[in-house]
Amino acid sequence: LGANDRLICYRARWKEPFLFHGQFKKETGETIGRYIVTAKLQESKLLLAYSDRPLSEISNFFFFSSQSYFQNLFKRQFGITPLAYRKRHHKE
């Protein structure tokens, strides 16, 4: 289990974190941590498309450790930088 996965299990008061982790991965095909990061990246797309918030604010809003880390994860996940995504999808 990764540190994030153990923390999630602890906060949820899950008594058997390895069982939970295994069941979660079996059901979703992803670790808990990866699932959460993917969800945060999906939500960040909405802020990029429907707001003018700076990237630093978006990365802070979703608790990424830095703007640079957010940008790297976003590009790895979607094949486009957050700013390029905003330019392509921004709604007035």
N, CA, C and O atoms as CSV, one atom per row, in Angstrom:
chain,resi,resn,atom,element,x,y,z
A,1,LEU,N,N,0.837,-1.188,0.000
A,1,LEU,CA,C,0.000,0.000,0.000
A,1,LEU,C,C,0.872,1.237,0.000
A,1,LEU,O,O,1.896,1.292,0.681
A,2,GLY,N,N,0.456,2.229,-0.770
A,2,GLY,CA,C,1.156,3.499,-0.747
A,2,GLY,C,C,0.756,4.311,0.475
A,2,GLY,O,O,-0.228,3.995,1.143
A,3,ALA,N,N,1.514,5.348,0.763
A,3,ALA,CA,C,1.244,6.182,1.934
A,3,ALA,C,C,-0.137,6.806,1.861
A,3,ALA,O,O,-0.844,6.861,2.867
A,4,ASN,N,N,-0.535,7.280,0.681
A,4,ASN,CA,C,-1.871,7.874,0.535
A,4,ASN,C,C,-2.966,6.847,0.784
A,4,ASN,O,O,-3.978,7.149,1.414
A,5,ASP,N,N,-2.760,5.637,0.290
A,5,ASP,CA,C,-3.758,4.578,0.476
A,5,ASP,C,C,-3.908,4.235,1.958
A,5,ASP,O,O,-5.024,4.061,2.447
A,6,ARG,N,N,-2.786,4.138,2.670
A,6,ARG,CA,C,-2.844,3.835,4.105
A,6,ARG,C,C,-3.548,4.950,4.860
A,6,ARG,O,O,-4.332,4.681,5.770
A,7,LEU,N,N,-3.277,6.207,4.493
A,7,LEU,CA,C,-3.910,7.345,5.149
A,7,LEU,C,C,-5.419,7.336,4.922
A,7,LEU,O,O,-6.193,7.595,5.843
A,8,ILE,N,N,-5.827,7.043,3.708
A,8,ILE,CA,C,-7.262,6.978,3.398
A,8,ILE,C,C,-7.930,5.889,4.230
A,8,ILE,O,O,-8.995,6.113,4.807
A,9,CYS,N,N,-7.319,4.728,4.294
A,9,CYS,CA,C,-7.881,3.629,5.093
A,9,CYS,C,C,-7.937,4.008,6.564
A,9,CYS,O,O,-8.916,3.707,7.247
A,10,TYR,N,N,-6.892,4.669,7.059
A,10,TYR,CA,C,-6.878,5.087,8.456
A,10,TYR,C,C,-8.003,6.084,8.738
A,10,TYR,O,O,-8.733,5.941,9.719
A,11,ARG,N,N,-8.140,7.086,7.882
A,11,ARG,CA,C,-9.174,8.100,8.088
A,11,ARG,C,C,-10.584,7.516,7.965
A,11,ARG,O,O,-11.517,7.986,8.616
A,12,ALA,N,N,-10.723,6.511,7.143
A,12,ALA,CA,C,-12.034,5.860,6.995
A,12,ALA,C,C,-12.251,4.820,8.097
A,12,ALA,O,O,-13.304,4.186,8.165
A,13,ARG,N,N,-11.251,4.656,8.950
A,13,ARG,CA,C,-11.299,3.677,10.045
A,13,ARG,C,C,-11.508,2.252,9.517
A,13,ARG,O,O,-12.183,1.432,10.139
A,14,TRP,N,N,-10.923,1.993,8.381
A,14,TRP,CA,C,-11.000,0.670,7.782
A,14,TRP,C,C,-10.027,-0.235,8.513
A,14,TRP,O,O,-8.830,0.049,8.556
A,15,LYS,N,N,-10.513,-1.301,9.078
A,15,LYS,CA,C,-9.710,-2.177,9.937
A,15,LYS,C,C,-8.706,-3.029,9.148
A,15,LYS,O,O,-7.627,-3.349,9.645
A,16,GLU,N,N,-9.066,-3.381,7.949
A,16,GLU,CA,C,-8.211,-4.244,7.132
A,16,GLU,C,C,-7.827,-3.520,5.843
A,16,GLU,O,O,-8.397,-3.797,4.787
A,17,PRO,N,N,-6.861,-2.590,5.920
A,17,PRO,CA,C,-6.545,-1.784,4.741
A,17,PRO,C,C,-6.102,-2.592,3.531
A,17,PRO,O,O,-6.393,-2.211,2.397
A,18,PHE,N,N,-5.401,-3.706,3.752
A,18,PHE,CA,C,-4.951,-4.493,2.604
A,18,PHE,C,C,-6.140,-5.132,1.883
A,18,PHE,O,O,-6.144,-5.236,0.657
A,19,LEU,N,N,-7.146,-5.558,2.650
A,19,LEU,CA,C,-8.341,-6.121,2.024
A,19,LEU,C,C,-9.098,-5.050,1.246
A,19,LEU,O,O,-9.551,-5.278,0.124
A,20,PHE,N,N,-9.226,-3.882,1.864
A,20,PHE,CA,C,-9.904,-2.776,1.195
A,20,PHE,C,C,-9.171,-2.386,-0.077
A,20,PHE,O,O,-9.780,-2.222,-1.134
A,21,HIS,N,N,-7.862,-2.238,0.036
A,21,HIS,CA,C,-7.050,-1.853,-1.122
A,21,HIS,C,C,-7.198,-2.882,-2.238
A,21,HIS,O,O,-7.387,-2.522,-3.400
A,22,GLY,N,N,-7.111,-4.150,-1.885
A,22,GLY,CA,C,-7.237,-5.205,-2.888
A,22,GLY,C,C,-8.608,-5.222,-3.538
A,22,GLY,O,O,-8.713,-5.380,-4.755
A,23,GLN,N,N,-9.658,-5.062,-2.751
A,23,GLN,CA,C,-11.018,-5.037,-3.290
A,23,GLN,C,C,-11.227,-3.818,-4.176
A,23,GLN,O,O,-11.845,-3.913,-5.236
A,24,PHE,N,N,-10.711,-2.672,-3.742
A,24,PHE,CA,C,-10.853,-1.447,-4.532
A,24,PHE,C,C,-10.162,-1.606,-5.883
A,24,PHE,O,O,-10.730,-1.273,-6.923
A,25,LYS,N,N,-8.942,-2.113,-5.858
A,25,LYS,CA,C,-8.202,-2.298,-7.106
A,25,LYS,C,C,-8.886,-3.330,-8.001
A,25,LYS,O,O,-8.914,-3.173,-9.221
A,26,LYS,N,N,-9.431,-4.374,-7.403
A,26,LYS,CA,C,-10.153,-5.393,-8.169
A,26,LYS,C,C,-11.379,-4.782,-8.850
A,26,LYS,O,O,-11.664,-5.082,-10.009
A,27,GLU,N,N,-12.100,-3.925,-8.127
A,27,GLU,CA,C,-13.332,-3.322,-8.655
A,27,GLU,C,C,-13.067,-2.240,-9.708
A,27,GLU,O,O,-13.794,-2.131,-10.695
A,28,THR,N,N,-12.010,-1.438,-9.483
A,28,THR,CA,C,-11.790,-0.273,-10.351
A,28,THR,C,C,-10.616,-0.428,-11.305
A,28,THR,O,O,-10.531,0.279,-12.309
A,29,GLY,N,N,-9.710,-1.350,-10.996
A,29,GLY,CA,C,-8.510,-1.504,-11.817
A,29,GLY,C,C,-7.420,-0.510,-11.460
A,29,GLY,O,O,-6.372,-0.482,-12.105
A,30,GLU,N,N,-7.656,0.313,-10.431
A,30,GLU,CA,C,-6.688,1.328,-10.015
A,30,GLU,C,C,-6.500,1.284,-8.507
A,30,GLU,O,O,-7.359,0.794,-7.773
A,31,THR,N,N,-5.362,1.804,-8.055
A,31,THR,CA,C,-5.188,1.971,-6.618
A,31,THR,C,C,-6.067,3.136,-6.172
A,31,THR,O,O,-6.529,3.929,-6.993
A,32,ILE,N,N,-6.289,3.228,-4.881
A,32,ILE,CA,C,-7.093,4.322,-4.343
A,32,ILE,C,C,-6.453,5.662,-4.684
A,32,ILE,O,O,-7.128,6.585,-5.142
A,33,GLY,N,N,-5.148,5.759,-4.457
A,33,GLY,CA,C,-4.434,7.008,-4.735
A,33,GLY,C,C,-4.544,7.428,-6.184
A,33,GLY,O,O,-4.788,8.598,-6.479
A,34,ARG,N,N,-4.365,6.479,-7.095
A,34,ARG,CA,C,-4.439,6.794,-8.529
A,34,ARG,C,C,-5.858,7.213,-8.910
A,34,ARG,O,O,-6.044,8.126,-9.714
A,35,TYR,N,N,-6.833,6.562,-8.344
A,35,TYR,CA,C,-8.239,6.891,-8.603
A,35,TYR,C,C,-8.536,8.337,-8.193
A,35,TYR,O,O,-9.210,9.072,-8.915
A,36,ILE,N,N,-8.030,8.728,-7.037
A,36,ILE,CA,C,-8.261,10.084,-6.544
A,36,ILE,C,C,-7.558,11.111,-7.419
A,36,ILE,O,O,-8.139,12.144,-7.750
A,37,VAL,N,N,-6.323,10.840,-7.793
A,37,VAL,CA,C,-5.591,11.768,-8.667
A,37,VAL,C,C,-6.324,11.926,-9.991
A,37,VAL,O,O,-6.461,13.041,-10.494
A,38,THR,N,N,-6.792,10.831,-10.557
A,38,THR,CA,C,-7.529,10.889,-11.827
A,38,THR,C,C,-8.796,11.726,-11.672
A,38,THR,O,O,-9.122,12.527,-12.547
A,39,ALA,N,N,-9.506,11.544,-10.569
A,39,ALA,CA,C,-10.728,12.327,-10.329
A,39,ALA,C,C,-10.406,13.810,-10.198
A,39,ALA,O,O,-11.133,14.651,-10.725
A,40,LYS,N,N,-9.319,14.137,-9.498
A,40,LYS,CA,C,-8.941,15.542,-9.339
A,40,LYS,C,C,-8.544,16.155,-10.682
A,40,LYS,O,O,-8.871,17.309,-10.957
A,41,LEU,N,N,-7.850,15.396,-11.506
A,41,LEU,CA,C,-7.476,15.904,-12.826
A,41,LEU,C,C,-8.710,16.120,-13.700
A,41,LEU,O,O,-8.782,17.104,-14.435
A,42,GLN,N,N,-9.676,15.214,-13.626
A,42,GLN,CA,C,-10.916,15.384,-14.391
A,42,GLN,C,C,-11.646,16.659,-13.954
A,42,GLN,O,O,-12.123,17.425,-14.791
A,43,GLU,N,N,-11.728,16.878,-12.647
A,43,GLU,CA,C,-12.394,18.074,-12.126
A,43,GLU,C,C,-11.635,19.342,-12.506
A,43,GLU,O,O,-12.244,20.384,-12.748
A,44,SER,N,N,-10.318,19.254,-12.559
A,44,SER,CA,C,-9.533,20.435,-12.925
A,44,SER,C,C,-9.834,20.876,-14.354
A,44,SER,O,O,-9.736,22.061,-14.673
A,45,LYS,N,N,-10.198,19.933,-15.209
A,45,LYS,CA,C,-10.577,20.289,-16.582
A,45,LYS,C,C,-11.767,21.243,-16.595
A,45,LYS,O,O,-11.834,22.146,-17.429
A,46,LEU,N,N,-12.701,21.044,-15.675
A,46,LEU,CA,C,-13.868,21.933,-15.597
A,46,LEU,C,C,-13.456,23.345,-15.210
A,46,LEU,O,O,-13.940,24.318,-15.789
A,47,LEU,N,N,-12.560,23.459,-14.231
A,47,LEU,CA,C,-12.099,24.789,-13.838
A,47,LEU,C,C,-11.319,25.464,-14.956
A,47,LEU,O,O,-11.414,26.677,-15.140
A,48,LEU,N,N,-10.558,24.690,-15.691
A,48,LEU,CA,C,-9.819,25.263,-16.810
A,48,LEU,C,C,-10.771,25.756,-17.898
A,48,LEU,O,O,-10.541,26.805,-18.500
A,49,ALA,N,N,-11.820,25.011,-18.142
A,49,ALA,CA,C,-12.757,25.368,-19.209
A,49,ALA,C,C,-13.726,26.470,-18.806
A,49,ALA,O,O,-14.118,27.280,-19.647
A,50,TYR,N,N,-14.121,26.519,-17.537
A,50,TYR,CA,C,-15.197,27.423,-17.131
A,50,TYR,C,C,-14.780,28.527,-16.168
A,50,TYR,O,O,-15.637,29.237,-15.643
A,51,SER,N,N,-13.490,28.686,-15.928
A,51,SER,CA,C,-13.055,29.777,-15.059
A,51,SER,C,C,-11.773,30.392,-15.604
A,51,SER,O,O,-11.131,29.854,-16.505
A,52,ASP,N,N,-11.431,31.516,-15.036
A,52,ASP,CA,C,-10.171,32.176,-15.386
A,52,ASP,C,C,-9.160,32.066,-14.249
A,52,ASP,O,O,-8.179,32.808,-14.211
A,53,ARG,N,N,-9.398,31.146,-13.335
A,53,ARG,CA,C,-8.484,30.970,-12.209
A,53,ARG,C,C,-7.094,30.613,-12.726
A,53,ARG,O,O,-6.964,29.838,-13.674
A,54,PRO,N,N,-6.063,31.169,-12.113
A,54,PRO,CA,C,-4.701,30.808,-12.530
A,54,PRO,C,C,-4.389,29.352,-12.188
A,54,PRO,O,O,-5.000,28.759,-11.300
A,55,LEU,N,N,-3.432,28.798,-12.909
A,55,LEU,CA,C,-3.043,27.402,-12.677
A,55,LEU,C,C,-2.593,27.176,-11.241
A,55,LEU,O,O,-2.864,26.122,-10.664
A,56,SER,N,N,-1.916,28.143,-10.666
A,56,SER,CA,C,-1.456,27.986,-9.283
A,56,SER,C,C,-2.640,27.814,-8.339
A,56,SER,O,O,-2.581,27.018,-7.401
A,57,GLU,N,N,-3.702,28.551,-8.582
A,57,GLU,CA,C,-4.889,28.436,-7.730
A,57,GLU,C,C,-5.587,27.091,-7.932
A,57,GLU,O,O,-6.060,26.480,-6.973
A,58,ILE,N,N,-5.648,26.643,-9.166
A,58,ILE,CA,C,-6.278,25.346,-9.449
A,58,ILE,C,C,-5.473,24.218,-8.808
A,58,ILE,O,O,-6.043,23.318,-8.191
A,59,SER,N,N,-4.165,24.265,-8.953
A,59,SER,CA,C,-3.346,23.201,-8.351
A,59,SER,C,C,-3.460,23.224,-6.830
A,59,SER,O,O,-3.494,22.165,-6.203
A,60,ASN,N,N,-3.518,24.397,-6.231
A,60,ASN,CA,C,-3.715,24.490,-4.777
A,60,ASN,C,C,-5.100,23.998,-4.379
A,60,ASN,O,O,-5.241,23.304,-3.372
A,61,PHE,N,N,-6.112,24.343,-5.146
A,61,PHE,CA,C,-7.488,23.950,-4.843
A,61,PHE,C,C,-7.617,22.432,-4.730
A,61,PHE,O,O,-8.347,21.922,-3.880
A,62,PHE,N,N,-6.900,21.720,-5.597
A,62,PHE,CA,C,-6.957,20.262,-5.600
A,62,PHE,C,C,-5.824,19.617,-4.794
A,62,PHE,O,O,-5.620,18.405,-4.863
A,63,PHE,N,N,-5.098,20.424,-4.039
A,63,PHE,CA,C,-4.058,19.946,-3.127
A,63,PHE,C,C,-2.906,19.219,-3.817
A,63,PHE,O,O,-2.351,18.269,-3.264
A,64,PHE,N,N,-2.546,19.659,-5.020
A,64,PHE,CA,C,-1.327,19.135,-5.630
A,64,PHE,C,C,-0.151,19.818,-4.939
A,64,PHE,O,O,-0.265,20.971,-4.521
A,65,SER,N,N,0.957,19.132,-4.816
A,65,SER,CA,C,2.091,19.661,-4.057
A,65,SER,C,C,2.697,20.897,-4.701
A,65,SER,O,O,3.304,21.715,-4.010
A,66,SER,N,N,2.544,21.048,-6.007
A,66,SER,CA,C,3.043,22.237,-6.692
A,66,SER,C,C,2.330,22.379,-8.040
A,66,SER,O,O,1.727,21.434,-8.548
A,67,GLN,N,N,2.418,23.561,-8.587
A,67,GLN,CA,C,1.838,23.798,-9.904
A,67,GLN,C,C,2.547,22.958,-10.957
A,67,GLN,O,O,1.916,22.432,-11.874
A,68,SER,N,N,3.843,22.839,-10.820
A,68,SER,CA,C,4.633,22.052,-11.759
A,68,SER,C,C,4.197,20.580,-11.756
A,68,SER,O,O,4.063,19.963,-12.813
A,69,TYR,N,N,3.980,20.033,-10.568
A,69,TYR,CA,C,3.529,18.648,-10.444
A,69,TYR,C,C,2.157,18.478,-11.092
A,69,TYR,O,O,1.920,17.510,-11.815
A,70,PHE,N,N,1.261,19.419,-10.830
A,70,PHE,CA,C,-0.064,19.398,-11.453
A,70,PHE,C,C,0.050,19.408,-12.980
A,70,PHE,O,O,-0.594,18.612,-13.664
A,71,GLN,N,N,0.866,20.303,-13.498
A,71,GLN,CA,C,1.012,20.404,-14.953
A,71,GLN,C,C,1.570,19.120,-15.555
A,71,GLN,O,O,1.117,18.680,-16.611
A,72,ASN,N,N,2.548,18.521,-14.888
A,72,ASN,CA,C,3.138,17.273,-15.393
A,72,ASN,C,C,2.131,16.131,-15.375
A,72,ASN,O,O,2.032,15.376,-16.342
A,73,LEU,N,N,1.378,16.000,-14.270
A,73,LEU,CA,C,0.361,14.951,-14.204
A,73,LEU,C,C,-0.722,15.163,-15.258
A,73,LEU,O,O,-1.151,14.211,-15.909
A,74,PHE,N,N,-1.160,16.399,-15.427
A,74,PHE,CA,C,-2.205,16.721,-16.395
A,74,PHE,C,C,-1.750,16.331,-17.802
A,74,PHE,O,O,-2.487,15.687,-18.548
A,75,LYS,N,N,-0.529,16.730,-18.153
A,75,LYS,CA,C,-0.025,16.412,-19.492
A,75,LYS,C,C,0.133,14.905,-19.683
A,75,LYS,O,O,-0.170,14.382,-20.756
A,76,ARG,N,N,0.597,14.217,-18.668
A,76,ARG,CA,C,0.743,12.762,-18.760
A,76,ARG,C,C,-0.626,12.085,-18.934
A,76,ARG,O,O,-0.759,11.130,-19.698
A,77,GLN,N,N,-1.632,12.586,-18.223
A,77,GLN,CA,C,-2.970,11.987,-18.266
A,77,GLN,C,C,-3.696,12.276,-19.578
A,77,GLN,O,O,-4.329,11.390,-20.152
A,78,PHE,N,N,-3.601,13.529,-20.054
A,78,PHE,CA,C,-4.426,13.950,-21.191
A,78,PHE,C,C,-3.643,14.261,-22.465
A,78,PHE,O,O,-4.244,14.512,-23.510
A,79,GLY,N,N,-2.310,14.249,-22.394
A,79,GLY,CA,C,-1.497,14.499,-23.589
A,79,GLY,C,C,-1.478,15.950,-24.028
A,79,GLY,O,O,-1.120,16.249,-25.167
A,80,ILE,N,N,-1.861,16.860,-23.133
A,80,ILE,CA,C,-1.914,18.282,-23.442
A,80,ILE,C,C,-1.664,19.044,-22.143
A,80,ILE,O,O,-2.048,18.583,-21.068
A,81,THR,N,N,-1.026,20.199,-22.237
A,81,THR,CA,C,-0.787,20.972,-21.020
A,81,THR,C,C,-2.093,21.625,-20.559
A,81,THR,O,O,-3.012,21.806,-21.357
A,82,PRO,N,N,-2.176,21.974,-19.285
A,82,PRO,CA,C,-3.389,22.645,-18.809
A,82,PRO,C,C,-3.704,23.941,-19.558
A,82,PRO,O,O,-4.865,24.218,-19.859
A,83,LEU,N,N,-2.675,24.732,-19.857
A,83,LEU,CA,C,-2.922,25.986,-20.578
A,83,LEU,C,C,-3.410,25.741,-21.999
A,83,LEU,O,O,-4.295,26.446,-22.484
A,84,ALA,N,N,-2.841,24.751,-22.664
A,84,ALA,CA,C,-3.302,24.419,-24.016
A,84,ALA,C,C,-4.740,23.904,-23.958
A,84,ALA,O,O,-5.551,24.209,-24.833
A,85,TYR,N,N,-5.049,23.121,-22.924
A,85,TYR,CA,C,-6.425,22.643,-22.752
A,85,TYR,C,C,-7.372,23.821,-22.563
A,85,TYR,O,O,-8.447,23.859,-23.161
A,86,ARG,N,N,-6.980,24.772,-21.740
A,86,ARG,CA,C,-7.813,25.951,-21.501
A,86,ARG,C,C,-8.050,26.729,-22.811
A,86,ARG,O,O,-9.177,27.123,-23.111
A,87,LYS,N,N,-6.989,26.939,-23.568
A,87,LYS,CA,C,-7.137,27.681,-24.821
A,87,LYS,C,C,-8.089,26.983,-25.777
A,87,LYS,O,O,-8.838,27.638,-26.501
A,88,ARG,N,N,-8.064,25.679,-25.781
A,88,ARG,CA,C,-8.898,24.899,-26.695
A,88,ARG,C,C,-10.349,24.797,-26.220
A,88,ARG,O,O,-11.261,24.750,-27.046
A,89,HIS,N,N,-10.579,24.761,-24.894
A,89,HIS,CA,C,-11.895,24.454,-24.357
A,89,HIS,C,C,-12.549,25.553,-23.522
A,89,HIS,O,O,-13.638,25.353,-22.986
A,90,HIS,N,N,-11.902,26.703,-23.407
A,90,HIS,CA,C,-12.433,27.737,-22.509
A,90,HIS,C,C,-13.778,28.258,-22.998
A,90,HIS,O,O,-13.953,28.605,-24.166
A,91,LYS,N,N,-14.715,28.301,-22.064
A,91,LYS,CA,C,-16.076,28.809,-22.356
A,91,LYS,C,C,-16.210,30.185,-21.746
A,91,LYS,O,O,-15.826,30.397,-20.596
A,92,GLU,N,N,-16.735,31.093,-22.479
A,92,GLU,CA,C,-16.920,32.480,-21.976
A,92,GLU,C,C,-18.094,32.558,-21.045
A,92,GLU,O,O,-18.401,33.633,-20.528
